[in-house]
Amino acid sequence: MKKFFIFLLCLTMLVLASCGGEAAEDNEELSDIPDWDYSNAVTDDEAGDTDTYPEDNVDSAAPDPSDSSADTGDTDYNPGTSDEMPDNENELPQGCGNETVEYGERCDSAAPITCSNLNSNMTGATKCLPDCTAFDMSSCDKKVWGVLNVRFFTNFIMDNAKIGDPSYFAQGSLPYSAFNGLYGDSKKFFPVSGDGSVSFAATDNYTGTLGARKRQLFVKQNPVSGYPRHELEFSPGTIKSGEEYRINAVSIFDLVDNLLKLVRYRLVDRQNGQECIMGIGYSGSVFITSVFPENADLYEGGSVEIVANNVDFYYPDEVPGLDEETTVPEEVLKYPICSK
């Protein structure tokens, strides 16, 4: 009997030991599941560390096409001039030539149209370029110093804090010219045929004078072969489908009353190794055809479509209505003024 109890005790201990081992194995397997990777998450603080928009650093090690601090040594990515930019400027949009404007196309028709259909301040006739990336603006003329029309759509809005990653940038860059127009005392047109324009949208933080911060939408176009380049800077805050933003050359953004839907247009050139401003939008409207998510602070992802057919602009010192008391604020200019 004693031997039986000893045997039963040993068997019980063996069973308990076996169960403990299985539990240990289960715990080890669960611990092998990796944590979620938050390395790509963008917080307000992280995005706020980038005070200038990525295109603004053209002289940096990884240049960025719109940074007003181009010669300050910043190292933002330059999607318009960097050798790392996705090689998409030579690719025709899929479906080009089928008479239907599709994603990645600016136009798609061999039929001529009047230039006034693009902008009421233009005269003449034009037609779509064979690669569907832009209209042939060289055949149009203008009634004021500068005019442009814009049609842009992207199904991926990028975040400025991560735009320096070429693979990330490629998700939202479009190989076509969203901005078409004419400007100057002598006729200059954009885009120039075959300039490899890349259009995209991105959001960034805007900090007001009292420290309030909101997200802000930019739509930009970079010609790979050089300048000029273009940017629309929307007033900070949420946007929704059907909204109309008014072009304004003088007013600064007011975070207290963002019901004033304003947008700035800039024609940016490059002289003596430094970016400078050649044109400021004066009048006209930009319409939000669609946006997702709607009426929300945009970080990344989502989509936006805009159209503007009646925008005119002027050389910064020649904006109508300016006098000694009414000048273009530095915040609006953003860059030094180019010489003509």
Order of alpha helices (4+ residues) and beta strands (2+ residues): alpha-alpha-beta-beta-beta-beta-beta-alpha-beta-beta-beta-beta-beta-beta-beta-beta-beta-beta-alpha
